[in-house]
């Protein structure tokens, strides 16, 4: 896969890490970063690896977020096939989707689902 796809996967990985609960009290990684930033007088705690996405892939991130919500109850075996991703995105956005965009969205959905599975085992 290309560098833009890896950029999206790094972005997703950083967000998943921020949402990770790091102790028995339900504190998340992002809570710690925000607290440290506040104590040090910084504007905000910045996640490692979380940078602004290139404009060329911002729409893919937005589409991933739309579909992640829609597919959140599915397990790895029932994740959507490329045709279903295409049809759902056309319905949700009204845009024609290219095969490369479908591949990238599918990759992000699998990565996201795998991370959810690892956290629940």
C-alpha positions in Angstrom: 0.0 0.0 0.0 1.0 3.6 -0.5 2.3 6.2 1.8 -1.1 7.9 2.0 -2.7 4.7 3.3 0.1 4.3 5.9 -0.5 7.9 6.9 -4.2 7.1 7.6 -3.3 3.9 9.5 -0.8 5.9 11.7 -3.6 8.4 12.3 -6.0 5.7 13.3 -3.4 4.0 15.5 -2.7 7.2 17.4 -6.4 7.8 18.0 -6.9 4.2 19.2 -4.0 4.6 21.5 -5.5 7.8 23.0 -8.7 5.9 23.7 -6.9 3.0 25.4 -7.8 2.7 29.1 -4.5 2.5 31.0 -5.6 1.8 34.5 -8.4 0.2 36.5 -10.0 3.6 37.1 -10.9 4.1 33.4 -8.2 6.7 32.8 -7.4 6.9 29.1 -4.0 7.8 27.6 -5.4 11.0 26.2 -6.5 12.1 29.7 -2.9 11.8 30.9 -1.6 13.8 27.9 -4.2 16.6 28.5 -3.3 16.7 32.3 0.4 17.0 31.6 -0.2 19.7 29.0 -2.3 21.7 31.5 0.3 21.4 34.3 3.0 22.5 31.9 0.9 25.4 30.6 0.8 24.0 27.1 -2.3 24.5 24.9 -3.1 20.8 24.6 -1.6 17.4 25.0 -0.6 16.3 21.5 -0.8 12.6 20.6 2.3 11.1 19.2 1.7 10.4 15.5 -1.4 12.5 15.3 -0.8 15.2 12.7 -3.1 16.9 10.3 -3.9 14.6 7.5 -2.9 15.5 4.0 -5.8 17.1 2.2 -5.6 14.3 -0.4 -6.8 11.8 2.1 -9.0 13.8 4.5 -12.2 12.7 2.6 -11.1 9.0 3.2 -10.8 9.7 6.9 -14.2 11.3 7.0 -15.7 8.3 5.1 -14.0 5.8 7.4 -15.6 7.6 10.4 -19.0 7.4 8.7 -18.6 3.6 8.1 -17.0 2.8 11.4 -20.1 4.0 13.2 -22.3 2.0 10.8 -20.3 -1.2 11.1 -19.4 -0.9 14.8 -21.5 -3.9 15.8 -19.9 -6.3 13.3 -17.1 -8.7 14.0 -14.1 -9.4 11.9 -15.7 -12.1 9.9 -18.7 -10.0 8.9 -16.9 -6.9 7.9 -18.2 -5.5 4.6 -17.0 -6.6 1.2 -15.7 -4.0 -1.2 -19.1 -3.8 -3.1 -20.9 -3.1 0.2 -18.4 -0.4 1.1 -18.9 1.2 -2.3 -22.7 1.0 -2.1 -22.8 2.4 1.5 -20.5 5.3 0.7 -22.4 6.2 -2.4 -25.6 6.2 -0.3 -24.1 8.2 2.5 -22.1 10.7 0.5 -23.6 10.8 -3.0 -20.1 10.5 -4.5 -18.7 7.9 -6.9 -16.0 5.9 -5.1 -12.8 4.7 -6.9 -11.4 1.2 -6.4 -8.4 2.6 -4.6 -10.6 4.5 -2.1 -12.6 1.4 -1.4 -9.4 -0.6 -0.8 -8.1 2.1 1.6 -11.4 2.3 3.5 -11.5 -1.5 3.7 -8.0 -1.6 5.1 -8.8 1.0 7.7 -11.9 -0.9 8.7 -10.0 -4.2 9.1 -7.2 -2.4 11.1 -9.8 -0.8 13.3 -11.7 -4.1 13.8 -8.5 -6.0 14.6 -7.6 -3.4 17.3 -11.0 -3.8 18.8 -10.7 -7.6 18.8 -7.2 -7.4 20.5 -8.5 -5.1 23.2 -11.4 -7.5 24.1 -9.4 -10.7 24.3 
